[in-house]
Amino acid sequence: MKTNTIAFVVILGIIFWSCQSDAKSNPLQSGENRTGNYLQMKADSAAFFCNKKGMNTDFCILVDMKIHSGKNRIFVWDFKKKEVVLSGLCCHGAGGKSTTKTPEFSNTPGSNCTSLGKYKLGIRSYSRWGINVHYKMHGLETSNNNAYQRIVVFHSHTPVPEREIYPFHLPLGWSLGCPVVSDNTMKKVDEMLKNLETPVLMWIYY
């Protein structure tokens, strides 16, 4: 009887260790939203890039598409304060084999997929969606250099919730490749962007 009990405890220990290992290797499964040290690491890399390329060194916009779509995954990072000053929900493209849970990424025109990589935000223009404002996006890498041609822009869409909806996901169809946010988020970011003289970095990663 004692031998069986010991064996049972050992088996439970192995199962627990296995689950813990899986959780650590998968941020979504473990519930981590990568807004701590990981976000700081990305922000430090972004700061170096902006300094090197002569882009805005006050703030950047980071979009982590690995984060559950029902959680905040677009972040305005203040380089001086070294912290997030604004966050919100962000849609991913509905193209390819994308699902509400897992996006597919592509730089191909007509794919309707999100493209990963660093972008320079361009001029402010009229949008027929959301608050009627969008910003042109210029892809700076081979993974997103068709963004302008694809008319991938940064804009809002009124149905996007203002608060996290986790454990529910954002529905597909609100984005055909654009990073799409709520109206309130767009209003706040627009106030930060519209009078700048130096371009701001938006970095979409997974």
C-alpha positions in Angstrom: 0.0 0.0 0.0 2.8 2.4 0.9 4.6 1.6 -2.4 1.5 2.4 -4.4 1.1 5.7 -2.6 4.7 6.7 -3.3 4.3 5.8 -6.9 1.1 7.9 -7.2 2.9 10.9 -5.6 5.8 10.6 -8.1 3.4 10.4 -11.1 1.6 13.5 -9.8 4.9 15.3 -9.5 5.9 14.4 -13.1 2.5 15.6 -14.4 2.8 18.9 -12.5 6.4 19.5 -13.7 5.3 18.8 -17.3 2.5 21.2 -17.1 4.7 23.9 -15.6 7.3 23.4 -18.4 4.6 23.7 -21.1 3.2 26.8 -19.5 6.6 28.5 -19.4 7.3 27.7 -23.0 3.9 29.1 -24.1 3.1 32.6 -22.8 -0.5 32.4 -23.9 -1.1 29.1 -22.2 0.4 30.3 -19.0 -1.7 33.5 -19.0 1.4 35.8 -19.4 0.7 38.7 -21.6 4.3 39.7 -22.2 3.9 43.2 -20.8 6.8 43.0 -18.3 10.4 42.3 -19.1 9.6 41.2 -22.6 8.0 44.5 -23.5 10.9 46.4 -21.9 13.3 44.4 -24.1 11.3 45.3 -27.2 11.1 48.9 -26.2 14.9 49.1 -25.6 15.5 47.6 -29.1 13.0 50.1 -30.6 14.8 53.0 -28.9 18.1 52.0 -30.4 16.5 51.7 -33.8 14.8 55.1 -33.6 18.1 56.8 -32.6 19.9 55.1 -35.4 17.3 55.9 -38.1 16.5 59.5 -36.9 12.9 58.6 -35.9 10.9 60.0 -33.0 12.7 59.4 -29.7 9.8 60.4 -27.4 7.7 57.3 -27.9 6.9 54.4 -30.1 4.0 52.0 -30.7 4.4 48.3 -30.0 1.9 45.7 -31.1 2.3 42.2 -29.8 0.2 39.8 -31.9 1.2 36.9 -29.7 -1.1 38.3 -27.0 -4.7 37.0 -26.8 -6.8 39.3 -29.0 -9.2 39.9 -26.1 -6.4 41.5 -24.1 -4.6 44.8 -24.6 -1.8 44.2 -27.1 -1.1 47.6 -28.6 1.1 49.8 -26.4 2.4 53.3 -26.6 5.8 53.2 -24.9 7.3 56.4 -23.6 11.1 56.3 -24.1 11.8 58.9 -21.4 9.5 57.5 -18.7 10.4 53.9 -19.7 6.8 52.8 -19.4 3.5 52.2 -21.2 1.4 55.4 -21.3 -1.5 53.9 -23.3 -2.7 50.5 -24.2 -5.7 48.9 -26.0 -7.1 46.1 -28.0 -5.9 45.6 -31.6 -7.4 43.5 -34.4 -5.3 41.3 -36.7 -6.0 40.6 -40.4 -8.6 38.1 -41.3 -6.8 36.7 -44.4 -5.2 33.3 -45.1 -5.8 30.7 -42.4 -6.2 33.3 -39.7 -8.6 32.5 -36.8 -9.8 34.6 -33.9 -7.1 32.8 -31.8 -4.2 32.6 -34.2 -3.3 35.1 -36.9 -1.5 34.2 -40.2 1.0 36.8 -41.4 1.8 37.8 -45.0 3.3 40.6 -47.0 1.5 39.6 -50.2 -0.9 42.1 -51.8 -4.5 40.8 -51.5 -3.7 38.4 -48.7 -5.7 40.5 -46.1 -3.2 39.3 -43.5 -1.2 41.4 -41.0 2.4 41.9 -41.8 5.1 41.7 -39.1 7.9 44.1 -38.8 8.8 47.8 -38.2 6.9 50.6 -39.8 7.2 54.3 -40.1 3.9 56.0 -39.6 3.3 58.5 -42.4 0.8 61.3 -43.1 -2.5 61.7 -41.3 -5.4 61.2 -43.7 -9.2 60.7 -43.8 -10.7 57.3 -43.0 -14.2 56.1 -43.6 -13.9 54.0 -40.4 -14.0 54.9 -36.8 -13.1 58.5 -35.9 -12.4 59.2 -39.7 -8.6 59.4 -39.2 -5.9 57.1 -40.4 -2.1 57.1 -40.7 -0.2 55.8 -43.6 2.2 52.9 -42.8 5.5 52.4 -44.6 7.0 49.0 -44.0 10.7 49.1 -43.3 11.5 45.4 -43.7 11.2 42.7 -46.3 8.4 41.3 -44.2 6.2 44.4 -44.6 7.5 46.5 -47.4 4.3 46.1 -49.4 2.2 47.8 -46.7 1.7 51.1 -48.5 0.8 49.3 -51.7 -1.6 47.1 -49.8 -3.2 50.2 -48.2 -2.4 48.9 -44.8 -3.1 51.8 -42.5 -3.5 52.5 -38.8 -7.1 53.3 -38.0 -10.0 52.7 -35.6 -13.3 50.9 -36.0 -16.3 51.8 -33.8 -17.3 48.2 -32.8 -13.8 47.5 -31.3 -14.4 47.5 -27.5 -12.7 50.0 -25.3 -11.8 47.5 -22.6 -10.4 44.0 -22.5 -12.9 41.2 -23.3 -10.7 38.2 -22.3 -11.4 35.2 -22.3 -13.3 36.2 -25.5 -11.5 37.0 -28.7 -12.1 39.9 -31.1 -14.0 38.7 -34.1 -12.4 38.3 -37.5 -13.4 40.7 -40.3 -12.7 44.0 -38.6 -9.2 44.1 -40.2 -7.9 43.1 -43.6 -4.3 43.5 -42.5 -4.5 46.9 -40.8 -3.8 47.3 -37.0 -7.3 48.4 -36.0 -8.1 49.8 -32.6 -11.0 51.3 -30.7 -12.2 54.8 -31.3 -11.1 56.1 -27.9 -7.6 54.6 -28.3 -7.3 56.2 -31.7 -8.4 59.6 -30.4 -5.6 59.5 -27.7 -2.9 58.3 -30.1 -4.0 60.8 -32.8 -3.5 63.6 -30.3 0.1 62.4 -29.8 0.8 61.9 -33.5 -0.8 64.7 -35.5 1.6 67.5 -34.8 4.9 65.7 -34.8 7.7 66.6 -37.1 9.6 63.3 -36.8 8.1 59.9 -37.8 7.0 57.5 -35.1 7.9 53.8 -35.1 5.2 51.2 -35.0 6.5 47.7 -34.5 4.2 44.7 -35.0 5.7 41.4 -33.8 4.7 37.9 -32.8 
